[in-house]
């Protein structure tokens, strides 16, 4: 069976350049003529859909996929789900904006459950339904599924007057690209692994919400957001790959700079 684990220096280079690009994009727009700059902070709840996890340990002859693994997020346990963003709305087209969005989430695989396991484990072919923790004792990204995103926003402005020139009610939608900065912790084949923060891959997000102005400078909002991406993390003597499909409900406050 072809080994899943192959050092790919081009991929690591792509992660480095991709992260730098997303972090630097807001700076590129700093000199554009802008009508509004807002800063926002939010809290919320995240749900991650089931997905496959492929785990490889070349040294033990293991290369197997665990099908339809369930996840828990524990959004309200420390560290809680939170995020912040900076958004710029254009002067000539105030309904359009661009912004940088950071979200801190976390996920834990439910390794106590059964899953179909396919591939090779410890050099032996395997194709069975078995408890995940027979082979993967724990698998989490709990110090951060950190998403760095650059989004494009479209808003609609209602209840405009002399005080709220952009409208007191603002429904909006948005979409953009994300980059995953991950901090995984796992135990595979009884071998513990805990790494620092590393780039995990690219993804995308979509969102829709409603903003309400409490004052001309201060507002509150509610929002539904979805993001998805295929990510890779290290394990002891190998690596793992999975797809994170996360739906979030959040609420926050914004201030006009």
C-alpha positions as CSV (number, residue, x, y, z in Angstrom):
1,X,0.0,0.0,0.0
2,X,1.3,3.4,-0.9
3,X,2.5,5.4,2.1
4,X,0.4,8.4,3.0
5,X,3.2,10.1,4.8
6,X,5.5,11.9,2.4
7,X,7.4,15.1,3.3
8,X,6.2,17.8,1.0
9,X,8.3,20.9,1.3
10,X,6.3,22.7,-1.4
11,X,3.2,22.2,0.8
12,X,4.8,23.6,3.9
13,X,6.1,26.5,1.8
14,X,2.5,27.1,0.5
15,X,1.2,27.1,4.0
16,X,3.8,29.8,5.0
17,X,3.1,32.0,2.1
18,X,-0.7,31.5,2.4
19,X,-0.7,32.5,6.1
20,X,1.4,35.5,5.4
21,X,-0.9,36.5,2.5
22,X,-4.0,36.4,4.7
23,X,-2.4,38.2,7.5
24,X,-1.1,40.9,5.2
25,X,-4.2,41.5,3.0
26,X,-5.8,44.0,5.4
27,X,-2.7,46.1,5.2
28,X,-3.0,46.2,1.4
29,X,-6.4,47.8,1.7
30,X,-5.4,50.3,4.4
31,X,-4.8,53.0,1.8
32,X,-8.1,52.6,0.0
33,X,-10.5,55.4,0.4
34,X,-12.8,54.2,3.2
35,X,-16.0,55.5,4.7
36,X,-16.2,53.2,7.8
37,X,-13.9,51.0,9.8
38,X,-15.5,48.8,12.4
39,X,-14.1,46.5,15.0
40,X,-16.2,43.6,16.3
41,X,-15.9,40.9,19.0
42,X,-18.2,37.9,19.2
43,X,-19.0,34.7,21.2
44,X,-21.0,31.7,20.0
45,X,-21.6,28.0,19.6
46,X,-19.9,25.7,17.1
47,X,-21.0,22.3,15.7
48,X,-18.6,20.2,13.6
49,X,-20.1,17.6,11.3
50,X,-18.9,14.0,11.0
51,X,-15.9,13.3,8.9
52,X,-13.2,10.7,8.1
53,X,-9.8,10.8,9.8
54,X,-6.8,9.2,8.0
55,X,-3.9,8.3,10.3
56,X,-0.5,7.3,9.2
57,X,2.5,6.0,11.2
58,X,5.2,4.8,8.8
59,X,7.3,3.4,11.6
60,X,4.5,1.0,12.7
61,X,3.2,0.1,9.3
62,X,-0.1,1.9,9.9
63,X,-2.1,3.7,7.3
64,X,-5.8,3.6,8.0
65,X,-9.0,5.7,7.6
66,X,-11.6,5.9,10.4
67,X,-15.0,6.6,8.7
68,X,-17.6,9.2,9.8
69,X,-16.0,10.2,13.1
70,X,-18.1,12.4,15.3
71,X,-16.8,15.5,17.0
72,X,-17.6,17.7,20.0
73,X,-16.7,21.3,20.3
74,X,-17.4,22.3,24.0
75,X,-17.8,25.9,22.8
76,X,-18.7,27.2,26.3
77,X,-15.8,25.5,28.2
78,X,-12.5,27.3,28.6
79,X,-11.1,28.3,26.2
80,X,-14.5,29.4,24.8
81,X,-15.5,29.9,21.2
82,X,-14.7,33.5,20.3
83,X,-13.6,35.8,17.5
84,X,-12.9,39.3,16.4
85,X,-12.9,41.1,13.0
86,X,-12.0,44.4,11.5
87,X,-14.2,45.5,8.5
88,X,-13.8,48.4,6.1
89,X,-16.7,49.7,4.1
90,X,-15.8,51.5,0.9
91,X,-16.5,55.2,0.6
92,X,-18.1,55.3,-2.9
93,X,-19.9,51.9,-2.4
94,X,-20.8,51.8,1.3
95,X,-22.8,48.6,0.9
96,X,-19.6,46.7,0.1
97,X,-16.8,45.9,2.6
98,X,-13.8,43.8,3.1
99,X,-12.4,42.6,6.4
100,X,-10.1,40.4,8.4
101,X,-11.7,37.8,10.6
102,X,-10.1,35.7,13.3
103,X,-12.0,32.8,15.0
104,X,-10.9,30.5,17.8
105,X,-12.7,27.1,17.8
106,X,-11.8,23.7,19.1
107,X,-12.7,20.1,18.3
108,X,-12.4,16.7,20.0
109,X,-13.0,13.4,18.2
110,X,-15.4,11.1,20.0
111,X,-12.8,8.2,20.2
112,X,-15.0,6.1,22.5
113,X,-17.4,5.4,19.7
114,X,-17.4,2.7,17.0
115,X,-16.2,3.5,13.5
116,X,-15.4,1.6,10.3
117,X,-11.6,1.3,10.0
118,X,-10.1,0.6,6.6
119,X,-6.4,0.1,5.7
120,X,-3.4,-1.3,7.5
121,X,-2.6,-1.1,11.2
122,X,0.6,-2.3,12.7
123,X,1.4,-4.0,9.4
124,X,-1.9,-6.0,9.4
125,X,-4.8,-5.3,6.9
126,X,-7.9,-4.1,8.7
127,X,-11.5,-3.6,7.6
128,X,-13.8,-3.7,10.6
129,X,-16.2,-1.7,12.8
130,X,-14.4,-1.2,16.1
131,X,-13.9,1.3,18.9
132,X,-11.7,4.1,17.6
133,X,-9.8,4.3,20.9
134,X,-8.5,0.7,20.3
135,X,-6.1,2.4,17.9
136,X,-6.5,6.2,18.4
137,X,-6.9,6.9,22.1
138,X,-7.5,10.6,21.8
139,X,-7.5,13.1,18.9
140,X,-8.2,16.8,19.6
141,X,-7.4,20.3,18.4
142,X,-8.2,22.0,21.6
143,X,-5.7,24.8,21.9
144,X,-7.1,26.1,18.7
145,X,-8.8,25.5,15.5
146,X,-7.7,29.0,14.7
147,X,-9.1,30.4,11.5
148,X,-7.6,33.5,9.8
149,X,-10.0,34.8,7.1
150,X,-10.4,37.5,4.6
151,X,-14.0,38.1,3.7
152,X,-16.0,40.2,1.3
153,X,-19.2,41.7,2.7
154,X,-22.5,43.0,1.2
155,X,-24.9,44.8,3.5
156,X,-28.3,46.5,3.1
157,X,-29.1,49.7,5.0
158,X,-32.6,50.3,6.4
159,X,-34.0,52.9,8.7
160,X,-31.7,55.6,7.6
161,X,-32.0,59.2,9.0
162,X,-29.7,62.1,10.0
163,X,-28.4,60.1,13.0
164,X,-28.0,56.7,11.2
165,X,-26.9,57.7,7.8
166,X,-26.0,54.1,6.9
167,X,-29.2,52.7,8.4
168,X,-30.0,51.4,11.9
169,X,-30.8,47.9,10.6
170,X,-28.2,46.3,8.4
171,X,-28.7,42.7,7.2
172,X,-25.5,41.4,5.6
173,X,-23.9,38.4,4.0
174,X,-20.2,37.6,3.5
175,X,-17.8,35.0,2.1
176,X,-14.1,34.5,2.0
177,X,-11.0,32.3,2.2
178,X,-9.6,31.0,5.4
179,X,-6.2,29.6,6.6
180,X,-6.0,27.2,9.5
181,X,-3.5,27.7,12.3
182,X,-3.8,24.5,14.5
183,X,-2.6,23.3,17.8
184,X,-3.3,19.5,18.0
185,X,-3.0,17.0,20.8
186,X,-3.4,13.3,20.2
187,X,-2.5,9.8,21.3
188,X,-2.1,7.2,18.5
189,X,-1.0,3.6,19.1
190,X,-0.4,4.7,22.7
191,X,2.1,7.3,21.6
192,X,1.4,10.9,22.8
193,X,2.0,13.9,20.6
194,X,1.4,17.6,21.4
195,X,2.8,20.2,19.0
196,X,2.9,23.9,18.9
197,X,0.9,26.0,16.4
198,X,1.4,25.0,12.8
199,X,-0.4,25.8,9.5
200,X,-3.0,23.1,8.7
201,X,-4.4,24.1,5.3
202,X,-6.8,26.4,3.5
203,X,-10.6,26.5,3.5
204,X,-13.5,28.9,3.0
205,X,-16.4,30.4,5.0
206,X,-19.8,31.9,4.3
207,X,-21.9,33.9,6.7
208,X,-25.2,35.9,7.1
209,X,-26.3,38.2,9.9
210,X,-28.2,41.2,11.1
211,X,-26.6,44.3,12.7
212,X,-28.5,46.8,14.8
213,X,-27.2,50.2,15.8
214,X,-27.5,51.0,19.5
215,X,-25.9,54.4,18.9
216,X,-24.2,55.8,15.8
217,X,-20.9,54.3,16.9
218,X,-22.0,51.2,18.8
219,X,-24.0,48.2,17.5
220,X,-24.8,44.6,18.2
221,X,-25.3,41.7,15.8
222,X,-26.3,38.0,15.4
223,X,-24.8,35.8,12.8
224,X,-24.8,32.3,11.3
225,X,-21.5,31.2,9.8
226,X,-20.2,28.1,8.1
227,X,-16.6,27.2,7.3
228,X,-15.0,24.1,5.8
229,X,-11.4,23.0,5.0
230,X,-9.3,19.9,4.7
231,X,-6.6,20.0,7.4
232,X,-3.5,18.0,8.3
233,X,-1.9,17.7,11.8
234,X,1.1,15.8,13.2
235,X,0.9,12.6,15.3
236,X,3.7,10.7,17.0
237,X,5.8,9.3,14.2
238,X,3.3,10.4,11.5
239,X,0.4,12.6,10.6
240,X,-3.4,12.7,10.3
241,X,-5.7,14.4,7.9
242,X,-9.4,15.2,8.2
243,X,-12.0,17.6,6.9
244,X,-13.6,20.1,9.3
245,X,-17.1,21.3,8.5
246,X,-18.2,23.7,11.1
247,X,-21.5,25.5,11.6
248,X,-21.6,28.4,14.1
249,X,-24.2,30.6,15.7
250,X,-22.7,33.8,17.2
251,X,-23.6,37.1,18.7
252,X,-21.4,40.1,19.3
253,X,-20.8,43.9,19.5
254,X,-19.2,46.3,17.1
255,X,-17.7,49.8,17.4
256,X,-17.1,52.4,14.7
257,X,-13.5,53.7,14.8
